[in-house]
Amino acid sequence: MDNNNYSLDLSIIPKELTLLLEILKTENEEMKESFKNESYIDIDWNLFLDLAIHHRVYPLIFSQLKKNENKIPSNVMHTLTKEYKKNAFQMLHLCGEMEQISKHFSENQIHLLFLKGPALAADIYGDISRRTSKDLDVLIAITDLEKAEKLLLSLGYEKEVLPNLLNEWKWRNHHIVFFHPKKKIQLEIHWRLEPLPSKEPPFTELWGRRRVSSATNYPVYVLGKEDLFLYLVSHGARHGWFRLRWLIDIDHMIRRGVDFNRVEILLRKYQSLNIAGQALILTSELLNTPLNDKMKVLVTGNRSKKLSQMALSFINEMKPLNIIMSTNYYRRYLFSLKSSNSRKILRIILLFYPSSADAKTLELPKPLHFLYFPLRPLLWAWRKIRKHKV
């Protein structure tokens, strides 16, 4: 990688993860037989499978390894085949529901954009079976939220109960989860792409740059290419890129072509240059993603380099997101993502906004709920003390 001789310290990566990355790289090479035989020596295949499933890359791994089945144990190939077929059926199931949701929302004059799921798989990979998704994520204008909720409830969906002390859900969340008990489908309604204090384009602009997905017959709308790149970079960075699937999305977008002149305008406007540099460093180092001259400028920043090395720890840990997010290391990482002092200050202010946990610690009558603002630091400290005593 040509970025002032900088490279990630990959020494913490186990050989099973290295092999996983090598297999993913070969998808973009002309010579599919370029697997290195020595890479398959002394591999813990159980760990290899765990990594492929954890990082949600097993459909791509299966596609590559079925051309080289003689290099791996038969039980490994059997597991990959089973998981691949299961995912293919899941994506078809989601695709059918996606089309129906789009139709219902359109008939009720609610504009919505599909963020991930089959629409993203078809857009980036050209095949819905090559990417995984456990649910459907859609974006709507916050002014349509109540209308969308009533519609989903009428369609048999059930709403996740959110804490609502002083309307905290509006400040601490950016989506609501709905679940259909019969169809076994989870649907997330987003009114923001990312939680506060991130800056992002308003829904009207995103809708104006929308594209039609190729995944369905009935029109399903997705983000414009440049908006999608901004969203995927922001989403992956916020989660520490703890799944390789998100980096592979970026890699495929770049290889399939994206107007980086227009992308750069969005990155600058929404203060996302550092996290874009982080994504480009990680994809070029781990997946050999080709970078053009404009992209190479972004990977030279010291902040992007630091963020990349920090994220490598999350990629390597193979822990659930809720465990990662509970660590002080992740909190420091998340604070480092904020590119401006104003966004850092806003994040600190949000920390002082009361939560339902405060109400559980000290129950106050509704007319006195305003007291939770000055009491929050004391209630937070009290919970910490009690937790350490247990």
PyMOL commands that set and color helices and strands:
alter all, ss='L'
color gray80, all
select helices_A, chain A and resi 15-26+37-40+45-54+58-65+69-71+74-107+117-125+128-130+142-154+165-172+203-208+225-238+244-256+260-269+273-287+293-298+302-317+321-325+328-337+341-351+356-361+366-389
alter helices_A, ss='H'
color red, helices_A
select strands_A, chain A and resi 113-114+136-139+158-159+175-180+185-190+211-212+221-222
alter strands_A, ss='S'
color yellow, strands_A
deselect
rebuild
show_as cartoon
